[in-house]
Amino acid sequence: MEKPDYKNAGLSIEVRISDLLKRMTVEEKIAQLHAAWLVLSEDGEHRARADAFTGSADPETLRTMLSSGLGQITRPLGTRSIDAAHGVRALNRLQKFMLEETRLGIPVMSHEECLSGLMAKGATLFPSSLAYGATFDPALIERVGKAIGEEARAVGCHQGLAPVLDVARDARWGRTEESFGEDPYLAGILATAYVKGLQGERRELLATLKHYAGHSASEGGRNHAPVHMGWRELNDVFLLPFEMAVKLANAGSVMPAYHDIDGEPVHASYHLLTRVLREDWGFDGLIVADYVGISLLYQHHGVAADRASAAAQAFNAGLDIELPGDDCARDLKQALERGLISQDKLDEIVRRILAEKFRIGLFEKPYADEGAIVLQSAEAVAAARTVAEQSVTILDNDGILPLAPGRKVAVIGPTADDPLALLGDYAFPVHLILSSEEEAVENVVTPLAGLRAALGEAQVTYARGCNILDERKAGAPVFPGDVDDSTSLEQASALSTRTDMIGEAVETARKADVAIVCVGDLSGVFQTGTVGEGSDVDTLDLPGVQQLLLDAVLETGTPVIVVLSSGRPYNLGGAENRLAAQVMTYFGGQEGGTALAAVLTGAVEPSGRLTISVPHNAGASPYYYNHSLKSSGTPIARHFGSRYPFGHGLSYTSFEYADAALESESVDIEAGLVSLSFTVTNTGKRAGIAVPQLYVRDELATVVRPVKELKAFGRVSLAAGETRRCRFAVPTDMLNFTGHEGRRIVEPGFFTLMVGASSGDTKLTQRVRLTGACRTLPHDWRMTSGFAG
């Protein structure tokens, strides 16, 4: 029997798609538009999950559903604790069914979470995205993406649900930890690097940009809450990282967010999903729903009457695949019959899905190689450790760091020896808490373990001091967290109130030469932790009784170094002025303790820089460095501002910036390059790493512009006494903003250029003039700056 054209790898993808499409029934087409979230089995006796996301299905119903084919399988290894080899064999068994027991034999794509490493048993546990951001090192983040991509491919994954490009301006928002920080340009640069690494040159593994867009600007920093902003702010701040990753990294997938913007749910926004993403930017990949996002159109947003209407709205808007199951896609046939969606639209979507399956070679290589699974490779672990080292950020230091040899060190605090305190909400062991499961964390090196290894057992004592949570468990009172205004919901805090361990901590501190107090967060989704998805707050005080512990240790008079391991910045109740040092590690991943010890002892030079400002208190939220002049109010609000602003981070040496010079004080607006050179000198007695940053202010514009915006940055290693001449090169295109017509424009005029160590510590100032007429940027505008040093 002659092989059909769609199975002939020698033919073009378009020919193969056309041949397959004309053979498909409506049911088989619809099957490609959704996923299934199953518990897979090596013997082929797969079963449906039964939970609030996916409902349940009996075996016969499941088999009938699968017989029409399937677009994607949801997290086959990332949902439960299963050995990778067993998971791959089970996935291959499902694939065998798709190939041999469905009429057309269309293979299924597999997706997994991979934000801070592949979310599967035994995979490398990387630091959180805030830690990625703190490195200011795109090349390193591309290396991280590559390592994660290799582990994902090894277990048969075709699409990774990362990175998160949300610009985090409100630290109360629980998902702050998943972001690269508060600056859109830095987020875009690092996301682009991550996507390039994850996908590889041929995009055989699809990265997924999320959460498109504005998810982090919700009311009060609350999960799923509405977003209120105009097109200019949305385009200039929240869409910019997505545009960069689409155009510069050829991102393979985008995931819309749960919220509505000015009353329009993003999952039903034709403007954002089709006009902007596909037509304006040229995106050619797959748009996949956030889990149950289509259902929210009728369940919560109230813009659709039922499942069929919700599905029609989402797919007409531009969506391609419903995740994690078929909650609404199952009613697409009814939507067709009711005239809510056309057959042409259905075929258009199926074409895109099949195109990706053919393009990544899924028809030719459908099975994963269970004998080639490599997790925790030396390269992956080394990348995780390097990120953890480079992200450690010194906020304050009176000279106590690096630690002098021979000192007796007391390590105190609830995050000092808890492996889960080093992991973000999308790390596998943490995510399992939602399912009331536990996962081994023997690969995680805690701060206590790292310091004991570096300093010696005899030099380190330990006292826990307090708990953050007395018990880790699932139990968000409402899932996924929405209630009516009329609902009275009393929520008891899960935070520990125990103070009985503080006395022991105080005595331990008194007997030491220095006390390292480790405080912060326990990440977890939907209130299984103090930060993470659905774990939003109304205060930036340390969770629970940690402040009481810190104050008690400070009263001993022993010098105190605070190590904050967290998913958001916290205030320390005024104790900042009494500390010997304050160090921020975000979530350091499995190598976090080793990295921290290396930095505190001086074996590794600190080079981390804040990518999210630390506001004075929650009353300042949302706070971000690139605000408008009048953001502080009149008169200036007492709570406004940040002691530790974006870009801040100390070294163990000192740097001097000098001799700023412009290549030209006048630059043509059309295709010019603003070139600014300067010197950086290491004026200290040891080698160090400077992180020069260039900020720009538009002095006169047709709309209100920020007081400053990051436009370039770099890293430069300098020996003691060494001077290096550095150069920033900023294309004039990057001085754009969204004009009155809704398009990106660059206006002529004067711009102030500021070079320095942080957004709050600029050392050098120059002024450049753009000459020519106002111009609208083309599709392929220049989106990145250069640095040489």
N, C-alpha and C positions, 0 to 999 in steps of 0.2 A: 504494500500500500504506500502510495507516494506521500512524503512528508508535507504537511501544510506549510504555506509560506511563513506563518508566524513562528514556526519552529526552526526556520532556516537562518542561522546566524550570519550567513553570507549576504543576506538582503538588508536593505536599509531599514532603520527603525520605523520610518514612516510607512513603508510597504508592509512591514510586519504588523504594525498597529492596525492599519486599514483591513488587513486580512482577518485578524482576530476579532476586531470590532463587529464586522458584518456577520460573524458566526455566533455572537453572544445574544442570549435572551435578555429581556429586561431584568429578570431576577439575577442573572449572572453579572450584568453591569452594575446593578445596585450593590451586589456583594463586594465589589472592588472599592466601594465608597465608605467602607467602615472596617473596624477592627473587631477582634474578639479577645476578651480577657479571660483566659482559661488556665486551669491547673493542668499542665501537660504531663503525660505519662509515657514512659518508654514502651509500654505495651500497646499504646494506641487508645487506651481507655481514658481519653481526656474528659475532663468535667468542667462545667462552668463555675466560676467563682460565685459565691453568694454573699453580697455585701451591699452597702448603701449605694455604691457606684454602679454596680452591674446587675443587680437583681439576681435571678437564678434561672436555670433551665434544666429540664430533664434530659437524659442522654439521647433520647430519640429526637427531641426538638433540636438539640445541638447538632446531631449528625445531619439532620435535614438542612439546617442552616449552612453548615460547612459544605454540603454537597454542591452548592451553587458557586463555591469559591470563596475567597476572602482577601481583602486588601492588605490588612496587617494583623499580626499577632502582637498583643500587648504584653510587654515585659515578661517574657517566658522565664527568665532567670532572676529578674529583679524584684519579684513579688514575695518570694518565700526563700527560706534557707535551703538551698539545694546545691550539691556539688556541681561544679561547672560541667564536668564530663557527662554526668547524668542529665543535666539540663539540656545540653547540646543533643544528646541522643533522643530526648523527648521531643525537642524542636524538630529534629530530622524526621522523626516518626510522623509528626504533623505534616511536614513538607511532603513526605512520601504519599500521604493520603491526598494532598492537594494535586500532586502530579499524576497519581495513578488511579485515584478513585473519584475524581470529578471529571465531568464530561470533556472540558477543554484543557485541563492540566495546567492551570495558571499558578505559578508559585506564589507564596505569601511572603511579604516583607515582615521583618521582626524589628521592633523598636525597644530601646531601653533608655533609662535615665543615665546621664553621665556628667552631671554638673561638676562634682568634686571627685571625679573618678567614676569608672563604670560601676553602676549600682547593682552589684552581684556578689555573691559569696566568694571570698578569696581575692577580689580585685584590689588594686592599689588604692589606698585611701588618701586622696590629695587634700590640700588645704582648701578653704572656702574661697569664693570668688573675690570677697573683699581682700583676702590675702593676695590673690592674683594681682589685683589692682595696686596694692601697696608696693609691688616690686618695680613699677614703672618700667617694665622690661618686656616689650613685645616678643622678642626672640625667645625668651624663656617661656612665655605663655604659648607660643607656637609649639615649642618642644613638649609642653604639657599636653596640648591637644593631640599631638602625634602619639604620645604614649597612651593616652586614654583611647584613642582611635584604634590602636593596635590591639588592646585588650578587648575592645568591643567587637572588632572583626573576628577575633579568635573564637568568640562564642556565638557567631552567626548573626550578629546584629547588623542591620542595614541602615538604621536611622537612630541617631542619638538626640535625646530631648535636651539640648543645651547648645549654646550658652544663654544666660539671662542678660539682656541688654537694658533692663529697666534702669533709668537714671534715678538714683535714690537720694531724694532731697529731704525726706522726713524720717528721722531715725526711729520714730515710734512704729513704723511699718515693720512687721515681722520679717518680711522677705528681704530686708536691707542686706542681710548676710549673703544673699544669692547674687547680689549685684557687684559690679566693678567699682561703684562709688557714685559720687554726685556730679561728675563732669561728663558731658556728652562726648567730647572729643576723645578723652582718655578711654572711655567705655568703648567707643567705636574702634579705636586702634587695637585695643586688647582683644575685643571680640573678633575682629578681623583676623588677628594672629591665631586665636584659638580655633576658629573655623578652618583656616588654611591647614593647621596641623591635624585637626580631627578628620577632615574630609580627604586629605591627600590631593595630589595634583589632578586626579581624574574624577574626583567627587564620587568615589565608589561607596562612601558612607555619608549619609546626609546629616549635616548639622541642622539643628532646629533653633531658629532665633525666637526668643520669647522674653517677655509677654507683650506682644505687639498690640497697642502701644499706649504708654501713659499709665500703666498699671500701678506704678509706684507713687502716683500723684493723687491717690484716692482721698476722699474725705477723712480727715483725722488720722490718716495712715492706717486705715482699717481694710482688711482683706475683702476683696470683691466690691468695695464701696464705690459709688459713682465718682467720676472725674469731671471737674469743671475747668475748662480752659479753652482759649481760642486757638485758631489754626496756627497763628504765628508761634506761640509758645510750644505747641505740639510739634510743629515742624522743626523749629530751631533747636529744641532741647531733646525731646523724647523720640522723635523719628530719626534724628541724625545718626545715632549708632546703627540702626537697622539699615539705613540707606548705605552707609559705609560698608557693612558686612555683606550686603547684597551685591554692590557694585565692585568692591575690591576683593572679595573672597569667594564670590559665586556661591553664596550659601544655598543649600539644597532645599531647605524647608523653613517655613515660618509658622508660628503658633499664635493666633489671636488671644487676647486676654479676656477675662470674665466680665469686666466692668462695662459700663456705658459711658460715653463722652457726650455731655450735653444732651442726654436722653437717648442717644443712639448706641445700642449694644455693639461692641466691636465684632462679635461673631456674625452680625447681620449688616455690617457696614460695607456696602458696595464701593463707597468712596475710598476707604482705606485698603480693602482687600484686593480690589481690581484696579480702580483708577490710579491710585498712588503706587501700590506695590507692583502690579504687573505692567500697567501702561506707562506710567511715568518713569519707574526705575528699571523696567525690563526684567523683572524677576521671572524665572522660568521653571521653578521647582514646585513643590507641593505645599499647600496650606492645610495644616492639620488642626483640628479642634483641640482646645484644651479640654481635659477630661470633663465630660458632661456639659461642656459649654453650650452646645446646641440646646440641650434640655432646659437650660436656664432661660432661654427666650420665652418659653411658655410657663415654666414653673415659677420664675422669680421676676424677670423683667416685664412680663405681661404684654409683650408685643406680638405674640403668636397664640392662636387659640388652642392648638394641640400639637402633637408630635409631627404630623405631616406638614403643618404650616411652618413650624420651627425649622424642620429640615429644608423645606423649600426656600425659606428666607436665607438660611446660612449658605446653601449651595448656590443659590442665585447670586449671592453677594461675592462669591469667589472661593468658598471653601472647597477642598477636595476630599478630605477623609475625616470621618467622625471617629474620635477616640474617647474612651478606651473600648467601647463596644458598639452596639447598633441600636441604642435607645431610640433614636429618631430616624435614622436611615432606613430602618425596617419599614417605615411608612411612606417611603418615597414613591412606591407604586401607586399608593392612594393619592399622593400629591400630584402625580402625573395624571391620574384619572380626573382629578378636580381642577386641572388646568393651572395649578400653582407653580409648576415647573415644566419645561418643555423637554421633549426627547432630544433636541439638538443640544441643550445645555447638559443633559445627562451624558451624551456622547462626548462632548467637549471635555468634561471632567474625567471620564474614563480614559480618554486619549492621554491626558497628562499623567495619570497614574501608570498606565501601561508603558508610557515613554520612559519613566524612571525605572521601572522593572526591567525593561529591555536594556536601557543605557548602562545600568550597573552590572549587567551580565547575569541577572538572576535566573533567566531561563537556561543558560548554559552551565551555571554553577549554583544550583539551588541548595546544596547541602553544606553544612559546616563540617570541618575536619576535626573530629573529637580527639584525634591524636596530635593535633597541633596547637592545643590550648596553652597559652603562656600568660600567666598572671603573676604580678609581683616580680617582674624582671628587674635585673640590676639597674637597667636604664630608667625604668619607670620609678623605682624607689629613689634613685638619685635625683630625678627631676622633682619628685615630691619634696625631698629634703632641701633642694636648692631654693624652691619657692618658699618653703617655710623659713629658711634662713634669711632670704632677701626681703621677706615681708615683715620681719620683726621690726617694730617701729618704736624708737625711744622718744617718748614725749617730754620727759624731764630727766635731768641727771645732774646732781650736785657734785659729781666727781667720783661717786662710789663705784660707778661702772667704768671700765670692766672690773670685775671682782678681783681683789688682790689675793694672791695665793695664801693659803694657810688659815684663812678666816673660817670660823665655825658658823655655819649657815643653818638657820631654821626655815624650813619650807612649810608654809601654813596655808590652809584654805581649801574650800570644797572642790576647786578645779585642779588642785595640785596633783592628785593621783587618781583621777577619774578619766579613763580612756574616752568615754563618750563626750567629755567636755572639750575634746580637741576636734570634734567632728560636726559638720554642718547638717542641716535638715535632710539633704539628699545624699548623705552618706548611708551606705547599706545598713549598718547596725542601728543607726538612729531611726531610719525610715521604718524598720521592722517593728518598732515600738507601737506604731499605730495598729498593727495586727496582733499585738500582745505576744510577739515573739522576741526571742533574744538571739544574738549572734556573737560569736567569739570575737574578741578584740585584742588578741595576743600580739598582733603586729604594731599596735599603737604604743609609742613611747611617751609616757606622761612627763610633765615637768620634773616631778620628783625623781623618776627613773633617770631622766637625762642628766640632772644635776648630780645625782649619786655617781653616775658613770664618769662624769667629768671631774668631779671634785674628790671623789672617794667616799665610801660608806661612812667612814669615821668622822668626816667633816660635816655631815648632813643629818639633822634631826627633823622630825615631821610631826605635825598635829593637824587634824582635819579642821577643827575650829567650828564648823557649822555645815549644815546641808543647804542646798538650794531648793531641792525637792526631796521630801522624805521617801517618795515612791515615784518611780517612772511608770506611767501607764497611759493607755488610750482613754479617751473619755471627754472629748469636746461635748458640751451640753447640747448643742444643736449642730448637725452636720449636713451640709458644709458650712453652716454658720449664719444663716439668714433668718431673721424673725420679723414679724409685723410690728408696726408701731404700737399696736394695742396689746402686745404681749408683755407681760411682766415676768422677767426672767432673773431670778436671784442666782448669781454665780459665786460660789465660794472659792476663794483663792486656794490654789494648790501649793503655794509657796510655804516652805518650812518656817516655823516660828520657834524652833528649838534653839535655846541659848546655852544648854548644859555643857557643850564642848568648848566654849570660849575660854573658860578658866585654864584648861590644859594648854591651849594655844598661847595664852599669855605667859605661862610659866616656861614654855618652850622658847618663846621669843626672848625672855629675860636672860636665859642662859646662853644665848648666841651672840655673835658679833654683828650679825646682820640678819634681818627677817625678810624673806621673800614671801609676800602674801599673794596668793593666786586666787583671783575672784573672777566673776563674769557670769556666763550663761550656760545653760544646757539646752542645746538646740533640739527642736522636735516639731513635727507638723501637727496642726490643729490642736494646740494646747497640750501636747505631750511634753513640751519644754517651755522655756521662757522666751525663746525667739524662734523664728522660722515661719513657714507658711501657716497663716491663721493664728499666729501667736503675737498679736499686736499689743502695745502697751500705752498707758496714759502718763507715764513718768519715765524719766531717764535716771532715776535712782537705782542703785544696785538691787537686783531682785532679792527678796527675803531679808534675812538678818545679816547679810554680808557687811553692810556698813557698820553695824555694831561690832562685828569681829575686827574690822580694820581699825576702828577708833580705839578699841581695847588694846590692840597690839601697839598702836602708836603711843599710847600712854606709858608703855614700858620704857620709853626712851631709847630703845634699840633702833638703829637706823632701819627704815622700812623701804623696800622696793616692792611696788605693786606690779603684778603681772596680770593684765586684763585679757582674758581669753573670751571673746564674745562675738556676737553677730551684729552688734550695734555699738555705738559709743555710749559710755555712761559717765555721769558725774560722780564725784567721790565725796559729796557732802561737805565741801570746803576743805577736805584733807589734802588736796593737791599741794598746798603751800607747806605742808609738814612732811612730805615724803622726801626720801633721799633720791628716789628715781621712780618713774612710771613708765611701764613698757606695755605696748599693745601688740598682741599676737594674732588677733582675729581667731579663726579656728585653724590650727596648724597642721591638721591631718596626722597620719601615722608617724611622721618624723618630727612632729612639733616639739616634743620634749628634747630631742637631740639638738634640733636647731636652736631652741631657746638657750640651752646650756652653752652652745658654741658661741652665741652672741654675748651672753652675759659674762662669759669668761674671757672674751676678746679673741678667741680662736677664729671667729668670723667677724668682720667689720659690719656694724649695723648700717643698712642702707634703705630700710623701709620708710615709706612716706605715706601719710594719711591721704586716702582718697575720699574720705567722708569727714567733714568738719565735726568737731565735738561742740555742740551748742551749749550755752551756759546752763540751760535747763529746758524742760519740755515746752515751756511757754514760748521759746524761740522757734519751735518747729512749725512749719518746715523752715529750716535754715540751710543756706548754701552760699558759698563764697561769691559766686557769679550772680549776685542779686542786683536789683536796680537801686539807684541812689536812695530813693525814698522808702526802701524796705524797712528801715530801722524806725520809721515813724517820726513824728515831730511833736514834742522833743524826742530825742532818741530813747527808745524803750530800754529800761534797765536790764531786761532779760536778753536783749538782742546781742548777737555777736558770738564769737568763739575764741576760747583761750587757745585751742589747738586747731588751727584752720587747715583747710585742704592743702596738701603738699608739704605739711610740716613733718619733720623727723630729724632727730639729732644724730650726729656721728661721734666717734671717740676722738676725732681731731677737729680742726677748724678750717674753714675755707674763706678765701677772700676773692670777691668778684671785682674786676677792674677793667679799665680801658675799653669801654664799649664804643663801637664804631659801626656806622651804617655804610654799606657799600655805596648807597645812593640815598640822599634825603628825599628824592622825588622818584616815584615808581609809576610806570604806566599801568593803568587799571586793567587793560585788556589781557595781557599775558605776562605781567611783571612778577618779580620775585623780591620780596622784602628780605634782604640779607643783612643780618646783624651778627657781628663778631665781638668777642670779649675774652678776657683771660680769667681762669680759675686757678688759684694758688692754694696748695695745701700748706697752711701756716702752722700746723701742729707738728708733733714729734713722732707720729706714726702714720702709716698708710691709711687711706680712707677712700670712700666712694662719694662723690658729689652727684647730686641730681638737679642740674640746672633746669629751670622752668621759665618759659616765656609767656607773659600775659599781655593782652592787648585791650586797649579801650578806644572805642569809636567816639571821637570828641563831639561830633555833630552829625545827627542822623535824622531821617524823617519819621522815625519811631523811637521810643525809649529803648536804650541799649544798656546792657549790664555794666557795672563799674569796672569789671575786668573779665577776661575769658582766656583760658589756657589755649594756646595755639601751637605750642611745641615743647618738647622736653627731651632729656637725654640722661645718660649715666656715664660718668667718667671716673676711672680709677687713677688715683694720684699717690705717688710715694711722698713721704715727708719732705716738705720743701719744694716739691715739683710744681711747675707752672705749665698750664696747657692753654693754648688758644683754641676756643671753641666757636662754632658758627651755627646759627639757626637760619634756615631758609624757609620762608613762609610764602606760598603762592598767594597772590592777591585774591584769588577765588575764595580763600578761607576767611576773608574779612567780610563775608556775606551775612545777610539776614533775610528773613521773609518780608517782602515789601507789601504795599497796599493791595497789589493785584494777586497776592497769594503765592508768588514765585520767589525763588532765591535771587537776590540782587546784590551788587556791590556798588556802593556810592563813592564818588570822589571826595577827598577831604583829608583831614589830619587824623592820625592815629597815634596814640601814646603806646610805646613798647616798654615793657617792664621785665627785667631779668632778675631772678633771685632764687632763693632757697625754698620759698613757699609762696602761696597766694597772699600771706600776711607778712612776708619778709622779702620784699623786692629791693635789690641793691642798686641796680642801674636803670636809668631811664633814657630813652631816645624818642624822637618824634619824626614820623615819616608822613609824607604827603602822597596820596594817590591822585594821579592826574588823568584827565579824560572825562568821558561821559558815563553816566550811570548805565550799568549793563546788567542784563538778565543772564544768569548762568546757563550754560548748555547742559545737556544730559550728563556728559562725561566731564564734569568740573573737577578741578584738582582738589583733592580732599585731605591730603597729608602733607606735613611739613618735614623738612630734613634737619638732621643734626649731625655735626662732625666735631669730634673732640678727642 
